[in-house]
Amino acid sequence: MQWTGFNARQIGELTAILLATRIIAPNVWGWLADHAGNRMKIVRFASFIGVLALSGIFFNQSYLWMALVLMTFSFFWNATLPQFEVTTLQHLGDLSHHYSKVRVWGSIGFILIVLLLGWLTQQFDLGIIPVALLMTTTGIWLVSLTVPESAATEQSQYHITIANLLKRPAVMAFLMICFLMLMSHGPYYTFYSIYLESYGYSRGLIGVLWALGVVAEVGVFLLMHRWLPRFGLRNVLLLSCLLSAFRWLLIALFPENLTMLIIAQSLHAASYGMFHAAAIAWVHHHFTGRNQGRGQALYSSVSFGAGSAVGSLLSGYLWLSPGPTDTFLLAAVVALFSFLIGLIWLEPKTRARN
């Protein structure tokens, strides 16, 4: 976005618009999927409309047009992931704790895309990125056409409504943790590349650092099916929150030290890999039956929607003053606060369903 002429505040606002639709959209699609079934039909339709919306980025690059394109794209595209999570877990059945071994392929794909984009932007310019995004989203839609519907799970006669679930302190604490954790990622996802470029790092090296984070994430995903039943969801969530705070601290204080940046990127294994796998398992454990789709949608909207949007928006306003260092320091404080909430309110005995 910086390449197209937007300033830091506009970048923060556009990123927030992209993410803010995840507050509402996943819940709308989750409700529809839980009541109508046929989750993959919803995924295919929404991803196709998302591809059409994203193509609008090539017609105009004004601020208002870009905001409209991103809002439309995000509303439909955000229908796909939570419902695909439910479909995956239903296909796994009693082996749902092996979810991370399926999810790891998304991380591998991300590594390849980041490395490829790093090379392409050096050979051409940043204008190649929208083309790559459109090709990738089109590929995802095409692949969705091959994924079969999962068998519907048996519904219990006793149904707990979403409203009653939200009255439980542990559920509210979990959602607050998710919100704060993704909020703390706001400066990283919005400005990390710009931050490193300001210290003289090449785009190729920045791409390698991004890929390194996902390589660490891959390693964790390959092990989570063992760790979750052994250590419990609460302990894994707490550790990921604590290590996230340490990660943002390293990025804030040592931007010119490549070794520290490598350590910080390796901690992506905790701040995303461990946290996401444990959070998906936590939702699967607490939101059952007819609440499965809305449970995953709620997790997506509260964390990747509200949390990421607020984090991106605030980082956009804070980036120029007080500046990048203080912005990442505040992110560390937010992650530490999520750890304290979990330490006090998350129930200690929750384990992954196996």
C-alpha positions in Angstrom: 0.0 0.0 0.0 2.9 2.4 0.7 4.1 1.8 -2.9 0.7 3.1 -4.2 1.2 6.4 -2.3 -0.9 5.8 0.8 0.5 7.2 4.1 0.9 5.3 7.4 -2.5 6.4 8.7 -4.3 5.4 5.4 -2.5 2.1 5.5 -3.7 1.5 9.0 -7.3 2.5 8.1 -7.4 0.3 4.9 -6.0 -2.7 6.8 -8.5 -2.1 9.6 -11.3 -2.0 7.0 -10.1 -5.3 5.5 -10.0 -6.9 9.0 -13.1 -5.2 10.5 -15.4 -7.1 8.1 -14.3 -10.2 9.9 -16.2 -9.0 13.0 -19.6 -9.4 11.2 -19.1 -11.5 8.1 -17.9 -14.8 9.8 -20.9 -14.8 12.1 -23.4 -14.2 9.3 -22.0 -17.0 7.3 -21.6 -19.2 10.4 -25.2 -18.8 11.3 -26.2 -19.7 7.7 -24.0 -22.7 7.6 -25.2 -24.1 10.9 -28.8 -23.8 9.9 -28.7 -24.6 6.2 -25.8 -27.1 6.2 -23.8 -27.6 2.9 -20.8 -25.7 4.2 -18.7 -26.3 1.1 -21.3 -24.8 -1.1 -21.1 -21.7 1.0 -17.3 -21.8 0.8 -17.3 -22.1 -3.0 -19.9 -19.4 -3.6 -18.2 -16.9 -1.2 -14.7 -17.5 -2.4 -15.8 -17.0 -6.1 -17.4 -13.7 -5.3 -14.3 -12.8 -3.3 -12.2 -13.3 -6.4 -14.5 -11.1 -8.5 -14.3 -8.4 -5.8 -10.5 -8.5 -5.6 -10.2 -8.0 -9.3 -11.6 -4.5 -8.8 -8.2 -3.5 -7.4 -6.9 -3.1 -11.0 -9.6 -0.6 -12.1 -8.8 2.3 -9.6 -6.4 2.9 -6.8 -8.0 5.9 -5.1 -8.5 5.6 -1.3 -12.3 5.3 -1.4 -12.3 2.8 -4.2 -9.6 0.7 -2.4 -11.7 0.8 0.8 -14.8 -0.4 -1.1 -12.9 -3.2 -2.9 -11.3 -4.5 0.4 -14.6 -4.3 2.3 -16.4 -6.4 -0.4 -13.6 -8.9 -0.8 -13.2 -9.4 2.9 -16.9 -9.8 3.6 -17.2 -12.8 1.2 -13.7 -14.2 1.6 -14.1 -14.4 5.4 -17.0 -16.8 4.9 -14.6 -19.5 3.8 -12.0 -20.1 6.6 -14.2 -20.7 9.7 -16.5 -23.1 7.7 -13.5 -24.8 6.2 -12.2 -25.3 9.7 -15.4 -27.0 10.8 -15.4 -29.2 7.6 -11.9 -30.2 8.4 -12.6 -31.1 12.0 -15.7 -33.0 10.9 -13.7 -35.0 8.4 -11.2 -35.8 11.1 -13.8 -37.0 13.5 -12.2 -38.6 16.6 -8.8 -37.5 15.3 -9.6 -33.8 15.6 -6.4 -33.2 17.7 -4.5 -34.0 14.5 -5.9 -30.8 12.9 -2.5 -29.1 13.1 -1.1 -31.7 10.7 -3.6 -30.6 8.1 -3.2 -26.9 8.8 0.5 -27.2 8.3 0.0 -27.3 4.5 -1.4 -23.8 4.6 1.8 -22.7 6.3 3.9 -24.5 3.7 2.0 -22.7 0.9 2.6 -19.4 2.6 6.3 -20.0 2.8 6.4 -20.6 -1.0 4.3 -17.6 -1.7 6.5 -15.3 0.5 9.7 -16.5 -1.0 8.3 -16.2 -4.5 7.0 -12.7 -3.9 10.3 -11.6 -2.4 12.1 -12.6 -5.6 9.4 -11.2 -7.9 9.4 -7.8 -6.2 13.1 -7.6 -6.6 12.9 -8.5 -10.3 9.9 -6.3 -11.1 8.3 -4.0 -8.5 5.6 -4.1 -5.8 2.9 -3.8 -8.5 3.2 -7.6 -9.0 1.7 -8.3 -5.6 -2.0 -7.7 -6.5 -1.6 -10.0 -9.5 -0.1 -12.7 -7.3 -3.0 -12.3 -4.8 -5.6 -12.6 -7.5 -4.0 -15.7 -8.9 -3.7 -17.3 -5.4 -7.3 -16.6 -4.5 -8.5 -18.0 -7.8 -6.5 -21.1 -7.1 -8.1 -21.5 -3.7 -11.6 -21.2 -5.3 -10.7 -23.8 -7.8 -9.4 -26.2 -5.2 -12.6 -25.7 -3.1 -14.5 -27.2 -6.0 -12.8 -30.6 -5.3 -13.4 -30.7 -1.5 -16.4 -32.9 -0.5 -19.0 -32.1 2.1 -18.3 -33.7 5.5 -20.9 -35.9 7.2 -23.1 -34.0 9.6 -22.3 -34.6 13.2 -24.9 -36.0 15.5 -26.9 -33.3 17.3 -27.5 -33.6 21.1 -31.1 -33.2 22.3 -29.7 -30.7 24.8 -28.6 -27.6 23.0 -26.7 -24.8 24.7 -27.3 -21.5 22.9 -24.5 -19.2 22.0 -25.9 -16.6 24.4 -25.7 -19.0 27.3 -22.1 -20.0 26.3 -21.1 -16.4 26.4 -22.2 -16.1 30.0 -19.5 -18.5 31.1 -16.5 -16.6 32.5 -14.0 -19.0 30.9 -15.5 -18.4 27.5 -15.5 -14.6 27.8 -11.9 -14.8 29.1 -10.9 -16.9 26.1 -12.4 -14.5 23.7 -10.7 -11.5 25.4 -7.4 -13.4 25.1 -8.0 -13.9 21.4 -8.9 -10.3 20.9 -5.8 -9.0 22.7 -3.4 -11.5 21.1 -4.4 -10.5 17.6 -4.5 -6.9 18.6 -0.8 -7.2 19.6 0.0 -8.5 16.1 -1.4 -5.3 14.5 2.0 -3.5 14.2 3.7 -6.7 13.0 1.2 -7.6 10.2 0.8 -3.9 9.1 4.2 -2.4 9.3 6.9 -5.1 9.9 8.2 -5.0 6.3 8.2 -1.2 6.3 9.9 -1.2 9.7 12.7 -3.4 8.5 13.1 -1.4 5.2 13.6 1.7 7.2 16.7 0.1 8.8 18.1 -0.8 5.4 17.1 -4.5 5.1 16.5 -5.6 1.5 13.1 -6.9 0.3 14.7 -10.3 -0.3 16.0 -10.6 3.3 12.7 -9.4 4.6 10.9 -12.1 2.6 13.3 -14.7 4.1 12.5 -13.4 7.6 8.8 -13.7 7.0 9.3 -17.2 5.7 11.5 -18.1 8.7 8.6 -17.3 10.9 6.3 -19.6 9.0 9.0 -22.4 9.0 8.9 -22.2 12.8 5.1 -22.3 12.7 5.3 -25.5 10.5 7.5 -27.2 13.1 5.0 -26.4 15.8 2.0 -27.6 13.8 3.8 -30.9 13.3 4.1 -31.4 17.1 0.8 -29.9 18.4 -1.1 -33.1 18.1 1.2 -34.5 20.8 1.5 -31.4 22.9 -2.1 -30.4 23.3 -3.3 -33.7 24.9 -0.1 -33.8 27.0 0.1 -30.2 28.4 -3.5 -29.1 28.1 -5.0 -26.2 26.2 -4.7 -23.7 29.0 -1.0 -24.1 29.5 -0.3 -23.9 25.7 -2.4 -20.8 25.4 -0.6 -19.1 28.4 2.8 -20.0 27.1 2.0 -18.6 23.6 0.8 -15.3 25.1 3.9 -14.9 27.2 6.3 -15.7 24.4 4.4 -13.3 22.1 5.1 -10.5 24.6 8.8 -11.4 24.5 8.7 -11.4 20.7 7.4 -7.9 20.3 9.9 -6.7 22.9 12.8 -8.1 20.8 11.5 -6.4 17.6 11.0 -3.1 19.4 14.5 -3.0 21.1 16.8 -4.7 18.6 15.7 -3.8 15.0 19.4 -3.5 13.9 20.4 -6.8 15.3 19.7 -9.6 12.8 20.3 -12.3 15.3 17.6 -10.9 17.6 15.3 -10.5 14.6 15.8 -14.2 13.7 15.0 -15.2 17.3 11.9 -13.0 17.2 10.7 -14.5 13.9 11.3 -18.0 15.3 8.8 -17.1 18.1 6.1 -16.9 15.4 5.9 -20.6 16.3 4.4 -19.5 19.6 2.6 -16.3 18.8 0.7 -17.8 15.9 1.3 -21.6 15.5 0.8 -22.7 19.2 -1.9 -20.1 19.8 -4.0 -20.8 16.8 -3.8 -24.6 17.1 -4.8 -24.4 20.8 -7.5 -21.9 20.1 -9.1 -24.0 17.4 -9.0 -27.0 19.8 -10.5 -24.9 22.6 -13.4 -23.8 20.4 -13.9 -27.4 19.2 -14.1 -28.5 22.8 -16.6 -25.8 24.0 -18.7 -25.1 20.9 -20.3 -28.4 19.9 -23.3 -29.6 17.9 -25.2 -26.8 16.2 -22.8 -24.3 17.5 -19.7 -25.5 15.6 -19.9 -23.1 12.7 -20.8 -20.1 14.8 -18.1 -21.1 17.4 -15.3 -21.0 14.8 -16.9 -17.9 13.2 -16.9 -16.2 16.6 -13.3 -17.0 17.2 -12.4 -15.7 13.8 -14.4 -12.5 14.2 -13.2 -11.6 17.7 -9.5 -12.4 17.0 -8.7 -12.0 13.3 -11.5 -9.5 12.9 -11.9 -7.2 15.9 -8.5 -7.8 17.4 -6.5 -7.4 14.2 -8.6 -4.4 13.1 -8.1 -2.5 16.3 -4.4 -3.4 16.3 -3.9 -2.3 12.8 -5.8 0.9 13.3 -4.0 1.9 16.5 -0.6 1.0 15.0 -1.4 3.3 12.0 -2.1 6.2 14.4 0.9 5.4 16.7 3.5 4.7 14.0 4.4 8.3 13.3 4.1 9.4 16.9 5.2 8.1 19.4 6.9 5.9 16.7 7.7 2.3 15.8 9.6 1.4 18.9 6.9 2.5 21.3 4.3 0.9 19.1 5.9 -2.6 19.4 6.5 -2.0 23.1 2.8 -1.4 23.5 2.1 -4.6 21.6 4.2 -6.5 24.1 2.2 -5.0 27.0 -1.1 -6.0 25.3 0.2 -9.6 24.8 1.3 -9.7 28.5 -2.2 -8.6 29.6 -3.7 -11.5 27.6 -1.4 -13.8 29.6 -2.7 -12.4 32.9 -6.3 -12.8 31.9 -5.7 -16.4 31.0 -3.8 -17.0 34.2 -6.7 -15.8 36.3 -9.8 -16.9 34.4 -9.1 -19.9 32.1 -10.1 -23.2 33.6 -7.0 -25.3 34.3 -8.3 -28.7 33.2 -9.3 -28.2 29.6 -7.6 -30.6 27.3 -7.9 -31.2 23.6 -10.6 -33.6 22.6 -9.1 -36.9 21.3 
